[in-house]
């Protein structure tokens, strides 16, 4: 029952985020519209994965085999990757910091752990590759924003760094969402039961909040609807 309630809460959050994103897309134009559509597709696809899980729990009272939801969830993170590429105008593809080299080490290491504990080699390989790409782009974008701020502070009013929207909150929230997704997976290694004391459910609550917080962060990155 706790897992079903958790799924329903997550679904409600994703529906609200998707509705807001597409409303903003409708009221925006140009590049901002495309960014909002991509975010709406991310939360919409995530909702479809949760919907399948909730239906299985409601009718069969057991956790589903996660092959079908994984297709939706993996697809949702493809939209996050596209959103990161679009907002950064592909500038975050380049390696902006040596620290980014730790990202594939992190994702591959946890991928091995998940294969050992859960099996499903193909699914875990796909997830590891997606997460590595998304975290690379978000980390590179965040470092680019830090470098931009350093130049502005150093040169002051005479700074010649290109004027761009403040994308730091967007990249930060993207990394938070990706980290919480890893929190989901890690918490399933040692399942602590169908109770709200289980960290999995609190991570899910934080994930929902982060998806809401991504909305104002994306506003700063692409501009408010109608601008």
Wavefront OBJ file of the C-alpha trace (Angstrom):
o trace
v 0.000 0.000 0.000
v 2.830 2.411 0.853
v 4.434 1.846 -2.538
v 1.107 2.476 -4.266
v 0.630 5.752 -2.371
v 4.180 6.720 -3.265
v 3.515 6.008 -6.956
v 0.311 8.074 -6.874
v 2.136 11.029 -5.316
v 4.857 10.790 -7.943
v 2.290 10.546 -10.731
v 0.417 13.609 -9.470
v 3.656 15.600 -9.333
v 4.633 14.552 -12.854
v 1.179 15.442 -14.236
v 1.355 18.906 -12.663
v 4.896 19.502 -13.942
v 3.944 18.290 -17.424
v 0.877 20.533 -17.502
v 2.866 23.571 -16.395
v 5.636 22.853 -18.906
v 3.262 22.579 -21.856
v 1.312 25.664 -20.743
v 4.590 27.592 -20.692
v 5.487 26.114 -24.073
v 2.168 27.316 -25.483
v 2.779 30.853 -24.176
v 6.421 30.956 -25.287
v 8.028 31.086 -28.678
v 11.316 30.261 -30.332
v 13.969 28.447 -28.345
v 12.103 28.813 -25.052
v 9.127 26.891 -26.429
v 11.326 23.985 -27.488
v 12.976 23.856 -24.065
v 9.621 23.715 -22.270
v 8.381 20.995 -24.630
v 11.460 18.882 -23.861
v 10.952 19.290 -20.128
v 7.266 18.423 -20.503
v 8.226 15.278 -22.419
v 10.640 14.323 -19.629
v 8.011 14.544 -16.885
v 5.323 13.072 -19.162
v 7.392 9.992 -19.966
v 8.286 9.594 -16.308
v 4.558 9.669 -15.522
v 3.915 6.809 -17.959
v 6.463 4.617 -16.174
v 4.883 5.404 -12.802
v 1.405 4.743 -14.226
v 2.294 1.218 -15.289
v 3.843 0.493 -11.888
v 0.812 1.885 -10.049
v -1.627 -0.195 -12.123
v 0.279 -3.396 -11.380
v 0.359 -2.562 -7.663
v -3.350 -1.692 -7.625
v -4.567 -4.817 -9.436
v -2.011 -7.416 -8.403
v -0.674 -5.967 -5.134
v 2.923 -6.715 -6.053
v 5.850 -4.844 -7.494
v 5.951 -5.209 -11.287
v 8.729 -6.566 -13.413
v 10.371 -3.294 -14.338
v 10.966 -3.840 -18.013
v 8.044 -1.811 -19.371
v 8.414 1.118 -16.892
v 12.151 1.165 -17.583
v 11.474 1.883 -21.255
v 9.468 4.981 -20.260
v 11.953 6.089 -17.593
v 14.955 5.590 -19.893
v 13.158 7.559 -22.602
v 12.461 10.355 -20.135
v 16.171 10.780 -19.476
v 16.823 10.983 -23.201
v 14.680 14.115 -23.108
v 16.766 15.476 -20.216
v 19.878 14.922 -22.341
v 18.266 16.724 -25.278
v 17.185 19.546 -22.967
v 20.720 19.940 -21.607
v 22.124 20.011 -25.132
v 19.523 22.513 -26.253
v 19.848 24.933 -23.336
v 23.660 24.856 -23.433
v 23.657 25.210 -27.229
v 25.962 22.178 -27.181
v 28.742 24.109 -25.442
v 28.647 21.690 -22.474
v 29.729 18.767 -24.678
v 33.349 19.854 -24.285
v 35.265 18.831 -21.198
v 35.221 21.925 -19.003
v 36.916 20.377 -15.961
v 39.081 17.359 -15.186
v 36.544 16.484 -12.501
v 34.176 15.418 -15.277
v 36.382 12.372 -15.854
v 35.059 11.020 -12.547
v 31.542 10.840 -14.006
v 32.041 7.745 -16.217
v 33.995 6.115 -13.381
v 31.033 6.737 -11.063
v 28.359 5.515 -13.486
v 30.296 2.426 -14.599
v 31.106 1.467 -11.002
v 27.486 1.680 -9.891
v 26.405 -0.034 -13.109
v 28.520 -3.047 -12.130
v 27.012 -3.019 -8.631
v 23.467 -2.909 -10.026
v 24.183 -5.748 -12.449
v 25.526 -7.881 -9.598
v 22.600 -7.106 -7.269
v 19.712 -6.861 -9.743
v 20.819 -8.559 -12.941
v 19.417 -7.057 -16.168
v 22.716 -6.285 -17.893
v 21.168 -4.496 -20.888
v 18.944 -2.220 -18.786
v 21.765 -1.236 -16.462
v 24.150 -0.557 -19.344
v 21.576 1.730 -20.987
v 20.958 3.553 -17.699
v 24.699 3.945 -17.003
v 25.340 5.407 -20.471
v 22.377 7.787 -20.225
v 23.363 8.981 -16.764
v 27.002 9.444 -17.771
v 26.000 11.625 -20.730
v 23.451 13.645 -18.750
v 25.783 14.209 -15.797
v 28.640 15.134 -18.155
v 26.490 17.774 -19.854
v 25.103 19.166 -16.591
v 28.530 19.213 -14.952
v 30.121 20.839 -17.997
v 27.384 23.460 -18.132
v 27.781 24.231 -14.444
v 31.540 24.649 -14.836
v 30.990 26.934 -17.845
v 28.688 29.123 -15.747
v 31.302 29.225 -12.978
v 33.965 30.329 -15.448
v 31.650 32.995 -16.830
v 31.007 34.352 -13.348
v 34.745 34.360 -12.587
v 35.439 36.457 -15.708
v 32.674 38.910 -14.851
v 33.943 39.335 -11.298
v 37.527 39.767 -12.469
v 36.780 42.338 -15.167
v 33.787 43.984 -13.519
v 31.893 46.403 -15.712
v 34.438 45.958 -18.503
v 33.729 42.217 -18.839
v 33.372 41.136 -22.446
v 31.975 37.667 -21.694
v 28.883 37.037 -23.883
v 25.676 38.044 -22.153
v 23.615 34.914 -21.536
v 20.791 33.950 -19.184
v 21.653 32.589 -15.755
v 21.792 28.861 -16.385
v 23.508 27.846 -13.138
v 20.221 26.964 -11.324
v 19.158 24.853 -14.315
v 22.362 22.811 -14.401
v 22.299 22.481 -10.612
v 18.733 21.147 -10.571
v 19.559 18.757 -13.417
v 22.407 17.311 -11.337
v 20.130 17.086 -8.285
v 17.486 15.162 -10.252
v 20.127 12.798 -11.646
v 21.631 12.265 -8.183
v 18.206 11.492 -6.703
v 17.586 8.957 -9.469
v 20.771 7.224 -8.357
v 19.426 7.455 -4.821
v 16.365 5.499 -5.975
v 18.484 2.738 -7.401
v 20.914 2.548 -4.470
v 18.062 2.367 -1.928
v 16.685 -0.744 -3.683
v 19.889 -2.715 -3.082
v 18.923 -3.229 0.548
v 15.134 -2.863 0.582
v 13.880 -1.705 3.997
v 10.263 -2.746 3.585
v 6.977 -1.214 2.527
v 7.052 1.552 5.111
v 7.622 5.293 5.011
v 10.779 4.728 7.074
v 12.271 3.349 3.869
v 14.668 5.966 2.394
v 13.305 5.143 -1.079
v 10.067 6.975 -0.367
v 11.774 10.064 1.057
v 14.068 10.173 -1.969
v 10.978 10.038 -4.152
v 9.497 12.978 -2.224
v 12.689 14.983 -2.811
v 12.622 13.966 -6.472
v 9.111 15.395 -6.865
v 10.152 18.649 -5.191
v 13.211 18.853 -7.458
v 11.054 18.479 -10.566
v 8.972 21.438 -9.366
v 12.111 23.461 -8.605
v 13.386 22.768 -12.106
v 10.554 24.938 -13.461
v 11.831 28.281 -12.047
v 15.396 27.174 -12.854
v 14.422 26.607 -16.486
v 12.680 29.998 -16.516
v 15.989 31.645 -15.660
v 17.792 29.637 -18.319
v 15.438 30.299 -21.253
v 13.366 33.299 -20.135
v 9.828 33.626 -18.821
v 6.883 32.584 -20.990
v 5.907 35.326 -23.402
v 9.357 36.905 -23.469
l 1 2 3 4 5 6 7 8 9 10 11 12 13 14 15 16 17 18 19 20 21 22 23 24 25 26 27 28 29 30 31 32 33 34 35 36 37 38 39 40 41 42 43 44 45 46 47 48 49 50 51 52 53 54 55 56 57 58 59 60 61 62 63 64 65 66 67 68 69 70 71 72 73 74 75 76 77 78 79 80 81 82 83 84 85 86 87 88 89 90 91 92 93 94 95 96 97 98 99 100 101 102 103 104 105 106 107 108 109 110 111 112 113 114 115 116 117 118 119 120 121 122 123 124 125 126 127 128 129 130 131 132 133 134 135 136 137 138 139 140 141 142 143 144 145 146 147 148 149 150 151 152 153 154 155 156 157 158 159 160 161 162 163 164 165 166 167 168 169 170 171 172 173 174 175 176 177 178 179 180 181 182 183 184 185 186 187 188 189 190 191 192 193 194 195 196 197 198 199 200 201 202 203 204 205 206 207 208 209 210 211 212 213 214 215 216 217 218 219 220 221 222 223 224 225 226 227
